[in-house]
C-alpha cells in the first residue's frame, strides 16, 4: 500500500516523469533532425504523428483502465486477480491493434489526401504512417506491462524502458534519416522506422524485466496468465471511456493542426515547433496524473477516503513545482529551446511569442489535471469522458470561429488552449463537488 509522504509520491512519480521527459527528448530529437533535413518532412511527420498518437491513445485508454482496476484490487487485498486482469488486457489490446492497423492502412490515406491543402505534406504523412503503424503491436504489450507496474508502484522499470527506447531511437534516427556510407538516406521514412524499431526494443526490455520481477512472481503473472470474460468486461467498462477521452482529445488536436495546415506552411511549421516543445510541459502533468490514478484507486479500495483530499493537494503542489523545473525555459530563454527544434530565424519571433503565451494554459492544466485524474482513479471514467467531450466541443467550436470565421493570426489561434484547459478543470471541480464519486464500486 502506498503512503502519503511527499517522498513516497515522488518515488512513484519521478520515474514516470523521467519516462515522459525521455519521450519528449525523443520527440525533440526527431523534430530537430527532420527540420534540418527538410521542412516538408518536418511538417508531414508532425501531422502524421498526431494521427498515430490518436490511435495509440486507444491502447493507452484500455491500459489505464487496467491500471485503475489492478490498483483497486490491491487496495481491496484481492491481488490474486491481477494475473487474469493482465492477460485480459493484452488480449483486449491485441484486438484493438488489429482494428487500428486496418484503419490506418486502408482508410486514413484517403482521408488525408482529401482534406490536405499541400499534397506533398499529405504524401509524406501517408509514407510515415505506413511504417509507423506497426509500432502498435509492440505498444499493445508494453502498455499492458506498464499498467501492471504502475498499479503496484514499480515505476522505475517504466523509466528504464523509456531510456532504452530513447537511446535506440536517437541513434537509429540519425542513421536512418541522414544515412551512412552503407545505409541510404531515408528521410521521414527513416524516422518512422527508427521509432517503430525502438518500440520493439522497449517491449523486449519490459518483458525481460517483468519476468525477473519478484512482484510478478508473487502475483503469478505469467504462470496464471489467462483470459477472463468478466475481467474483459471490467477492463472495457472502465477503460472504454478513457479510450474515447484520448481519441477525441487527440483527434480534435489533429483537426486543429489540419486547419492550421490549410492556413499556410509557415503557420504549420511554427505550430509543429510549439507542439514539440509543449510535451516538455506535459512531463510533470502526465507523470503526476498517472500517480493520482493509482493513489486514489488504492485508497478508495482501502476505504480510507479522508486521505484522498490530502493526496490531491500534495500532488497539485508537486505538479506546479515540477512544471516550473521542466518548462521555465519557455519564459526565460525561449529562443534557446526553439533553436533546438528549428533554428531557422524566419520562424523565431512568432514562435517565441506563442510559446510564452501558451505557458499560462499549461499552469492551469497542471492543477486541473489532478482533479480530472482523481475522477478517473475513482473509477468514474464515464463521467471523465463526458467532461472531456464537453471541453472538446467548446474547444473545436472556438478553434473554428477563430481560424475559419475571424481569420485571426496564428498567435490568437493558440488561445484555444486556454479555453480547453479551463473547461476541463472547471467541469472536473464541479463534478467532484456535486456527485458521490467516492462511492463507485469496481
C-alpha positions in Angstrom: 0.0 0.0 0.0 1.4 3.4 -1.0 1.8 6.0 1.8 1.1 9.8 1.6 4.5 11.2 2.3 5.9 13.6 -0.4 8.9 11.3 -0.6 6.7 8.3 -1.5 4.6 10.3 -4.0 7.9 11.4 -5.7 9.3 7.9 -5.6 6.4 6.8 -7.8 6.0 10.0 -9.9 9.7 10.7 -10.7 10.3 7.6 -12.8 7.1 8.3 -14.7 8.2 11.9 -15.3 11.6 10.8 -16.3 10.0 8.4 -18.7 7.8 11.2 -20.2 10.8 13.5 -20.3 12.8 11.0 -22.2 9.9 10.6 -24.7 9.9 14.4 -25.0 13.6 14.4 -25.8 13.0 11.8 -28.4 10.2 13.9 -30.0 12.5 17.0 -29.9 15.4 15.0 -31.4 13.1 13.7 -34.2 11.9 17.2 -34.9 15.4 18.6 -34.8 16.7 16.1 -37.3 13.8 16.4 -39.6 13.7 20.3 -39.6 17.4 20.2 -40.6 16.7 17.5 -43.3 13.6 19.0 -44.9 10.8 21.4 -43.8 8.1 19.4 -45.7 9.2 16.2 -43.9 9.1 18.1 -40.6 5.5 19.2 -41.1 4.4 15.8 -42.6 5.8 13.8 -39.6 4.2 16.3 -37.2 0.7 15.9 -38.6 1.2 12.2 -39.3 2.4 11.7 -35.8 -0.7 13.2 -34.4 -2.8 10.6 -36.3 -0.6 7.8 -34.9 -0.8 9.1 -31.4 -4.6 9.4 -31.7 -4.8 5.7 -32.5 -2.2 4.9 -29.8 -4.5 6.6 -27.2 -7.0 3.8 -27.7 -4.4 1.3 -26.3 -3.4 3.8 -23.6 -7.1 4.1 -22.5 -7.6 0.4 -22.1 -4.3 0.1 -20.2 -5.2 2.9 -18.0 -8.5 1.1 -17.2 -6.5 -2.0 -16.3 -4.1 0.1 -14.1 -7.1 1.5 -12.2 -8.7 -1.9 -11.8 -5.4 -3.6 -10.6 -4.7 -0.8 -8.2 -8.2 -1.1 -6.8 -7.8 -4.9 -6.3 -4.5 -4.3 -4.5 -6.3 -1.9 -2.1 -9.0 -4.5 -1.6 -6.4 -7.2 -0.8 -7.5 -9.2 -3.9 -4.1 -9.5 -5.6 -4.9 -13.0 -6.8 -6.9 -11.4 -9.6 -4.1 -9.4 -11.1 -2.8 -12.2 -13.5 -6.2 -12.6 -15.2 -6.6 -8.8 -15.5 -3.1 -8.6 -17.0 -3.8 -11.4 -19.5 -7.1 -10.0 -20.5 -5.6 -6.5 -21.0 -3.1 -7.9 -23.5 -6.0 -9.7 -25.4 -8.1 -6.5 -25.5 -5.1 -4.5 -26.7 -4.4 -7.1 -29.4 -8.0 -6.9 -30.8 -7.8 -3.1 -30.7 -4.4 -3.0 -32.5 -5.8 -5.2 -35.4 -8.6 -2.7 -35.9 -6.3 0.3 -35.7 -3.8 -1.0 -38.2 -6.6 -1.8 -40.7 -7.9 1.8 -40.2 -4.5 3.4 -40.7 -3.6 1.3 -43.7 -6.9 1.2 -45.6 -9.0 4.2 -44.5 -6.8 7.1 -43.3 -4.8 7.7 -46.5 -7.9 8.6 -48.5 -9.0 11.0 -45.7 -5.6 12.7 -45.6 -5.4 13.3 -49.4 -9.0 14.6 -49.2 -8.5 17.3 -46.6 -4.9 18.4 -47.2 -4.1 21.6 -48.9 -0.5 20.7 -49.6 -0.4 17.3 -51.3 3.3 16.9 -50.7 2.7 17.1 -47.0 -0.2 14.6 -47.4 2.0 12.1 -49.2 4.6 12.4 -46.5 2.1 11.7 -43.8 0.9 8.6 -45.6 4.5 7.3 -46.1 5.2 7.9 -42.4 2.1 6.2 -41.2 2.5 3.1 -43.4 5.7 2.3 -41.4 4.9 3.8 -38.0 1.6 1.9 -37.7 3.3 -1.4 -36.8 4.6 0.1 -33.6 1.1 -0.5 -32.3 1.8 -4.3 -32.0 4.8 -3.5 -29.7 2.8 -0.9 -27.8 -0.1 -3.4 -27.0 2.3 -5.5 -24.9 4.3 -2.6 -23.4 1.3 -0.7 -22.2 -0.2 -3.7 -20.5 3.1 -4.3 -18.6 3.3 -0.6 -17.8 -0.3 -0.7 -16.4 0.7 -3.5 -14.0 3.9 -1.8 -13.0 2.2 1.5 -12.2 -0.6 -0.3 -10.3 2.0 -1.9 -8.0 4.1 1.3 -7.8 7.2 -0.2 -9.6 7.6 2.8 -11.9 11.5 2.6 -12.1 11.2 -0.2 -14.7 8.9 2.0 -16.8 11.6 4.7 -16.7 14.4 2.4 -17.7 12.3 1.1 -20.6 11.8 4.6 -21.8 15.6 5.1 -21.5 16.2 2.1 -23.8 13.6 3.4 -26.3 15.2 6.9 -26.3 18.8 5.9 -26.8 17.9 3.4 -29.6 15.5 5.9 -31.2 18.0 8.8 -31.3 20.8 6.6 -32.7 18.5 5.0 -35.3 17.0 8.3 -36.2 20.4 9.8 -37.1 21.4 6.8 -39.1 18.2 6.2 -40.9 17.2 9.8 -41.6 20.5 11.0 -42.9 22.1 7.7 -44.0 25.6 6.4 -43.8 28.1 5.1 -46.3 26.3 1.7 -46.3 22.7 2.8 -45.4 20.8 5.0 -47.8 19.2 8.3 -46.6 15.6 7.5 -45.8 14.3 10.9 -44.5 10.9 10.7 -42.9 10.6 7.0 -43.6 13.8 6.6 -41.6 12.2 8.5 -38.7 9.2 6.2 -38.8 11.3 3.0 -38.9 13.6 4.2 -36.1 10.6 4.9 -33.8 9.0 1.5 -34.6 12.2 -0.4 -34.0 12.8 1.4 -30.8 9.3 0.5 -29.6 10.2 -3.2 -30.2 13.4 -2.8 -28.2 11.4 -1.2 -25.3 8.9 -4.1 -25.4 11.7 -6.7 -25.2 13.2 -5.0 -22.2 9.9 -4.8 -20.4 9.2 -8.5 -21.0 12.6 -9.5 -19.6 12.4 -7.1 -16.6 8.9 -8.3 -15.8 9.9 -12.0 -16.0 12.7 -11.3 -13.4 10.5 -9.2 -11.1 9.8 -10.5 -7.6 6.4 -8.8 -7.7 5.4 -10.6 -10.8 6.4 -14.0 -9.3 4.4 -13.2 -6.2 1.3 -12.4 -8.3 2.0 -15.4 -10.6 1.5 -13.0 -13.6 2.9 -15.5 -16.1 2.1 -18.8 -14.5 -1.6 -17.9 -14.1 -1.8 -15.6 -17.2 -5.3 -16.1 -18.7 -8.2 -14.5 -20.5 -11.3 -14.0 -18.4 -14.5 -12.7 -19.8 -15.6 -11.0 -16.6 -12.2 -9.2 -16.4 -12.6 -8.3 -20.1 -16.0 -6.6 -19.3 -14.4 -4.8 -16.4 -11.4 -3.5 -18.4 -13.7 -2.4 -21.2 -16.2 -0.8 -18.8 -13.5 1.2 -17.1 -11.2 1.7 -20.0 -13.5 2.5 -22.9 -14.5 5.9 -21.6 -10.7 6.7 -21.2 -10.2 5.4 -24.8 -12.9 7.8 -26.0 -11.4 10.6 -24.0 -7.9 10.2 -25.5 -9.1 9.5 -29.1 -11.5 12.5 -29.0 -8.9 14.9 -27.5 -6.1 13.9 -29.9 -8.3 13.7 -33.0 -9.5 17.2 -32.1 -5.9 18.4 -32.0 -5.4 16.6 -35.3 -8.3 18.6 -36.8 -6.8 21.8 -35.2 -3.4 21.2 -37.0 -5.2 20.3 -40.2 -6.9 23.7 -40.1 -3.5 25.3 -39.4 -2.1 23.5 -42.4 -4.9 25.0 -44.5 -3.8 28.5 -43.4 -0.3 28.0 -44.7 3.0 26.2 -44.4 4.6 29.0 -42.4 1.9 28.8 -39.7 2.1 25.0 -39.7 5.9 24.9 -39.2 5.6 27.4 -36.2 2.8 25.3 -34.7 4.7 22.0 -35.1 7.6 23.6 -33.3 5.3 24.7 -30.4 3.8 21.2 -30.3 7.2 19.5 -30.0 8.2 21.8 -27.0 4.7 21.5 -25.5 5.5 18.0 -24.5 8.1 19.2 -22.1 5.3 20.9 -20.1 3.3 17.6 -20.1 6.2 15.8 -18.4 5.1 16.6 -14.8 1.4 16.8 -15.7 1.2 13.3 -17.1 3.6 11.9 -14.5 1.6 13.1 -11.6 -1.7 12.3 -13.4 -0.7 8.6 -13.6 0.3 8.8 -9.9 -3.0 10.3 -8.9 -5.0 7.5 -10.5 -3.1 4.8 -8.6 -3.1 6.6 -5.3 -6.8 7.5 -5.5 -7.8 4.0 -6.6 -5.8 2.3 -3.9 -7.1 4.5 -1.1 -10.8 4.2 -2.2 -10.3 0.4 -2.4 -8.9 0.5 1.2 -11.9 2.6 2.2 -9.7 5.5 3.5 -11.5 8.4 1.9 -10.2 11.1 4.3 -6.8 10.8 2.8 -7.9 11.5 -0.8 -8.1 15.3 -0.3 -4.6 15.3 1.1 -3.4 13.3 -1.9 -5.0 15.8 -4.3 -3.4 18.9 -2.7 0.0 17.4 -2.4 0.1 16.2 -6.0 -1.1 19.6 -7.3 1.7 21.3 -5.3 4.3 19.0 -6.7 2.9 19.2 -10.2 3.3 23.0 -10.2 6.8 22.8 -8.8 8.0 20.4 -11.4 6.2 22.2 -14.2 8.5 25.2 -13.4 11.5 22.9 -13.4 10.7 21.4 -16.8 9.2 24.3 -18.6 10.7 27.5 -17.2 12.8 27.9 -20.4 9.6 28.8 -22.3 9.5 32.1 -20.4 13.2 32.7 -19.5 15.1 31.5 -22.7 12.5 30.5 -25.3 15.0 31.2 -28.2 17.3 28.5 -26.9 14.5 25.9 -26.7 13.1 26.8 -30.1 16.6 26.7 -31.7 16.9 23.0 -30.6 13.8 22.2 -32.8 14.1 24.6 -35.7 17.0 27.1 -35.8 15.6 28.9 -38.9 15.4 32.6 -38.0 12.4 33.2 -40.2 10.2 31.4 -37.7 11.8 32.6 -34.4 9.9 35.8 -33.5 6.4 34.4 -33.9 7.3 31.1 -32.2 8.8 32.9 -29.2 5.7 35.0 -28.7 3.3 32.0 -28.9 5.4 29.8 -26.6 5.4 32.4 -23.9 1.7 33.0 -24.4 0.6 29.3 -24.0 2.7 28.7 -20.9 -0.1 30.1 -18.7 -2.5 27.5 -20.1 -0.3 24.6 -19.0 -0.2 26.0 -15.5 -4.0 25.8 -15.5 -3.7 22.2 -16.9 -1.3 21.1 -14.2 -3.9 21.9 -11.5 -7.0 20.8 -13.3 -5.5 17.5 -14.5 -5.2 16.3 -10.9 -8.9 16.9 -10.3 -9.6 15.1 -13.6 -7.4 12.1 -12.8 -9.0 11.9 -9.4 -12.3 11.1 -11.1 -10.6 8.5 -13.3 -8.9 7.0 -10.3 -12.2 6.6 -8.5 -13.4 4.5 -11.5 -16.0 7.1 -12.7 -14.4 7.1 -16.1 -17.8 7.5 -17.8 -18.0 11.0 -16.3 -14.5 12.0 -17.3 -15.5 11.1 -20.8 -18.4 13.4 -20.5 -16.2 16.2 -19.2 -13.6 15.6 -22.0 -16.4 15.6 -24.6 -17.9 18.9 -23.4 -14.4 20.5 -23.2 -13.5 19.3 -26.7 -16.8 20.6 -28.2 -16.1 24.0 -26.6 -12.5 23.8 -27.9 -13.3 22.8 -31.5 -16.1 25.4 -31.9 -13.8 28.1 -30.5 -11.0 27.0 -32.9 -13.4 27.0 -35.9 -14.6 30.6 -35.1 -11.0 31.9 -34.5 -9.5 30.2 -37.6 -12.3 30.0 -40.1 -14.6 32.9 -39.3 -12.4 35.5 -37.6 -9.3 34.6 -39.6 -7.1 35.5 -36.7 -3.3 35.5 -36.7 -1.5 32.3 -35.6 -0.8 33.9 -32.2 -4.5 34.2 -31.3 -5.3 30.8 -32.8 -3.3 29.2 -29.9 -5.6 31.0 -27.4 -7.9 28.0 -27.7 -5.5 26.1 -25.4 -6.7 28.3 -22.5 -10.4 27.6 -23.4 -9.8 23.8 -23.4 -7.8 23.5 -20.1 -10.1 25.9 -18.2 -13.1 24.0 -19.4 -11.7 20.6 -18.4 -10.5 21.8 -14.9 -13.8 23.7 -14.2 -16.1 20.8 -15.1 -13.9 18.4 -13.1 -14.2 20.5 -9.9 -18.0 20.9 -10.4 -18.3 17.1 -10.7 -16.1 16.4 -7.6 -18.2 18.9 -5.5 -21.6 17.7 -6.8 -21.5 13.9 -7.1 -20.8 11.0 -4.8 -17.8 9.9 -6.9 -16.0 8.2 -4.0 -18.8 5.6 -3.7 -18.0 4.0 -7.0 -17.7 0.2 -6.9 -15.4 -1.7 -9.3 
